[in-house]
Amino acid sequence: MASIGAQTGSATSHDGGRADVELRLPADSAYASVLRTTTAGLAARLDFPIDDIEDLRIAVGEASAMVLPEARPESDLTCRFYLRPGELTVQISVPVDQAVTPDQDSFAWQVLTTLASSASAEASNGIFSITVSMESGLPGGGI
């Protein structure tokens, strides 16, 4: 298993927990807008401010752009959303043929870790995942 991560806040771990929302799409960049729009809608539901929603939407777009080229042909991208008051965690996963780790010096990874409260990547058992968490800039937040 290979994994890397960065954390700027105190995001909660959701390892093994049941997702509040799960979205499965063809692993094709043509569907990235569906993923970004779903993310923005859920962040709005949590009463995130507009700036945080846009940052999270961009971070999720970068994460999907990083996992999609590694996906097996004709496979699905799975996105799990974990909603907590004031926090949204998004895990984007694709099946892969070999272990992958993103380049931590890449522009995409730098954007991802700058915009999100935390970001991590993991490759295990033929699945490559990037997890992004965002904590709202406002106190509270609804579900």
C-alpha positions in Angstrom: 0.0 0.0 0.0 1.3 3.4 -0.9 -0.1 6.6 0.5 0.8 10.3 0.8 -1.0 13.2 2.4 -1.1 16.8 3.6 -3.1 18.3 6.3 -3.7 22.0 7.2 -6.6 21.5 9.5 -8.1 18.8 11.8 -10.1 16.9 9.3 -11.8 13.8 10.6 -10.8 10.4 9.3 -13.5 8.4 7.6 -11.6 5.1 7.1 -14.1 2.3 6.9 -17.1 4.5 7.6 -20.2 4.4 5.5 -20.5 7.3 3.1 -23.4 9.6 3.4 -23.6 10.0 -0.4 -22.0 7.8 -3.0 -21.7 8.6 -6.7 -20.5 6.2 -9.4 -19.6 7.6 -12.8 -17.8 6.3 -15.9 -14.1 7.0 -15.4 -14.1 9.6 -18.2 -13.3 13.3 -17.9 -16.6 14.1 -19.7 -18.3 13.3 -16.3 -16.0 15.5 -14.1 -18.6 18.4 -14.2 -21.2 16.1 -12.6 -18.7 15.4 -9.8 -17.9 19.1 -9.3 -21.5 20.1 -9.3 -22.5 17.4 -6.8 -19.7 18.5 -4.5 -20.8 22.1 -4.7 -24.4 21.2 -4.0 -23.5 19.2 -0.9 -21.2 21.9 0.4 -24.0 24.4 -0.1 -26.3 22.0 1.9 -23.8 22.3 4.7 -24.0 26.1 4.5 -20.4 26.5 3.3 -19.7 30.1 2.2 -19.4 30.7 -1.5 -15.6 31.0 -1.5 -15.3 27.6 0.3 -17.7 26.0 -2.1 -15.7 27.2 -5.0 -12.3 26.1 -3.4 -13.8 22.7 -2.8 -15.2 22.4 -6.3 -11.8 23.2 -7.8 -10.0 20.8 -5.4 -12.3 18.0 -6.4 -11.8 18.8 -10.1 -8.0 18.6 -9.6 -8.3 15.3 -7.6 -10.5 13.8 -10.4 -8.0 15.0 -13.0 -5.3 13.2 -11.1 -7.1 9.8 -10.7 -8.8 9.6 -14.1 -5.6 9.0 -16.2 -4.7 6.1 -13.9 -8.1 4.3 -14.2 -8.4 1.0 -15.9 -10.1 1.3 -19.3 -14.0 1.1 -19.2 -14.0 1.3 -15.4 -16.0 3.5 -13.0 -15.0 6.3 -10.8 -16.5 6.1 -7.3 -16.9 9.2 -5.2 -17.9 9.0 -1.6 -19.1 12.1 0.4 -18.9 12.2 4.2 -21.0 15.1 5.6 -20.4 16.5 9.1 -21.5 19.9 10.5 -18.9 22.4 9.0 -17.0 19.7 7.2 -17.2 17.8 3.9 -14.8 15.0 3.0 -14.7 13.6 -0.6 -13.0 10.4 -1.5 -12.5 9.8 -5.3 -11.4 6.3 -6.3 -10.7 4.3 -9.5 -9.5 0.8 -10.1 -5.9 0.6 -11.3 -3.6 -2.0 -12.7 -0.5 -0.9 -10.6 0.2 1.1 -7.5 0.2 4.9 -8.2 1.2 7.8 -6.1 0.8 11.4 -7.2 3.8 13.7 -7.7 3.7 15.9 -4.6 5.7 18.5 -6.5 3.1 18.7 -9.3 1.0 21.8 -9.9 -2.2 19.8 -9.4 -1.1 18.4 -6.0 0.0 21.9 -4.9 -3.4 23.3 -5.9 -5.2 20.5 -4.2 -3.3 20.8 -0.9 -3.6 24.6 -0.9 -7.4 24.7 -1.4 -8.4 21.9 0.9 -8.1 21.6 4.7 -6.5 18.2 4.1 -5.7 16.0 1.2 -4.3 12.5 1.0 -3.7 9.8 -1.7 -3.6 6.0 -1.3 -3.1 3.0 -3.6 -4.1 -0.3 -2.2 -5.7 -3.5 -3.5 -5.9 -2.3 -7.0 -7.7 1.0 -6.0 -6.2 4.5 -6.3 -7.9 7.1 -4.1 -7.5 10.7 -3.4 -9.4 12.1 -0.3 -10.0 15.8 0.1 -11.6 17.4 3.2 -12.8 21.0 3.6 -13.8 22.7 6.8 -16.2 25.5 6.5 -14.9 29.0 7.1 -18.1 29.7 9.1 -18.9 28.3 12.5 -21.6 25.6 12.6 -23.1 24.4 9.4 -26.1 22.3 8.8 -26.8 18.9 7.4 
